[in-house]
């Protein structure tokens, strides 16, 4: 009986200890949650505000020398990008290119073969031969008609056949030029079953679509070539900053992968419209071409803006905490809330604030004292 009572007592003590432990843990958890929710607020007495030199006011518009940072991508104008295809189609015989290879204007990109090339050359030579006959007949009928030795009907028929054959020969000539066969050098002794594709511009290959032996139709794009001679930087700028940018402004830019390597350039064109994201484009030309810069590469550009009116607060109103910038907003009494903001340029004792702070009352002086008070209060809790 005694042993049974001892066991029951021990279990009771154990259950009571577990219950107290859970309640203490719950209390500690609630305390932590309360502390976290209060980490962005601080409350001071009137005496503390006066002794701390806390001054409250609104952000103002300041004229300052500003640095505008924009993101963009390297691009080329549409006229410098060429898609290459074969107007009459055919079977790919040779295809010696790979993406990234440089090419020169007039260089052979690929060779195709097809029976229709042979037929086209045959039709041209036969049409050319027939034209010689019809031209001679036309001249003969013309002389006879002038001497009234034949009727006008016979002369007009010879003239129509001659002029129609000239049109046929001209059309066949243009078709041969489309597949890069020179009709002036064509004869019955050099008819070929192949046709070459030549590079229309100098640059480098960005796309290769196809392989040897494949049949390609006139709508298939075999290659895409880019001429980097007019390489430019296309920057995205929000509508509030468009009016601050003008043609000819100097820029300094760098790639995201190598920010230490700086490139200089100038603003070439500013678009005068904005898209659905309330942003426009700024096109910039590099002062010097660098072959390491290729289309599609992301870059960041900095543009110096002079005498720009921006929203700003005194430097003493901005605090930094954990690599972020904050200001304190007053609720009109003795409580202040820490608000994250995006900062810009520092000039003449003021800091540009890009976050909209209109109609907000801010701590303009000794904001750092509020930060210390808030964090010390959090630690005490």
Phi, psi and omega in degrees: 000317179298319181297322180295318179295323179295318180296315180298319179296318181296318179295322180296317179297320181295316179296321179295322179293319178297318180297316179296322179296318180294319180296321180293319179296319179296320179297319179295320179296317179297322180295320179295317180298316179298319180296320181293323182287343182258004185290345180253012180230150176213143181236133181237156173277166178299324180292319179296321179296318181291313181293329180278356180067032181284125177241136183245141179188189182253156173294148182238166176269127182236143174269118184213165175279115188244154177243116182262123178257129181231149176254148180196190183220146178286136184215171173232152180293157183304326182289348179261005175245122185236128172263128186251131177218175179250116186302332182252000179071177179154182179264130179290124179261312176229144181211081190271014187256154173228151177302135181099347181286139176283148178224155177248150178303129181091355180286143178288122179266324181197161176235132178240157175222147181191144179301333182292337175294319179295315181297321180295319178293321177297314180299321181294313182295321179291321178293325178293319178294318180294326179297321178300318179294313182293328178294318179295319179294322179296316179296322180292314180295329178294316179296320180293323181291324178294329179268006179063028179272348175221172183276161177296328181297317180294319179294317180295325178293318178295322179294317180296317179295322180294312181292325176296322179291327176297319178295317179299315180295322179295320179294317179295325178298316180294324177295321177294322178294329178298327180258020172063037172250125183280112182292336181291337180257006184273135176215174181291351181263353182228032174295134183237153178263359182245160176217140182262150171253125183252151179289123180282341180220165172267143181166225177215160184276132176251332180219142173230118181242105179140172178207161182300136180093347182278142175273131179243138179266168181300338181272353181280130175270117182275320184222156168233125182245147177232132173261110185280008184299330182246040179299134179218167180252123179258114184254147176261126182230135179284156189300330181291342182254352185299319183293344181273354185249137181220160178301139177093350178294141181281145177230154170235126185227163181204155179279156179290334181277336181220074184292345180283342180269112185261142176235142180251157180190189181221151176291127182256323184205136176242122179291147182251032174215158178238153181268192182293342177270010180061041181223153177236189182238146174235123180260128183236143176256140177282144177292329182217132180285136177234121184295346176286344177271121183233153179303140180096351182280135180279143179218158172244134182240147177242128180238125179279128179243127181256142175054054180255134176277117181229159174286129185213159176227161175301150180304329183288350181271350184252132177240154179244131180216121179054048175065021175231157182253142184222158166232162179255128179258132180270139177271008179094353179242244180240013182251142182229139180244133180278123185242126177290141181223160173259121183263164178233234185280148171257129182205127172055043176083005180238152177242129178290135177244117181274341176287140182290116179242020181297141179066017178255139174263123188241158170281115185263346183219137178063038177295333181295327178297324177294321179299316180295319178298317182295316182289323177294323178293323179294322180291323180295323178296000000 
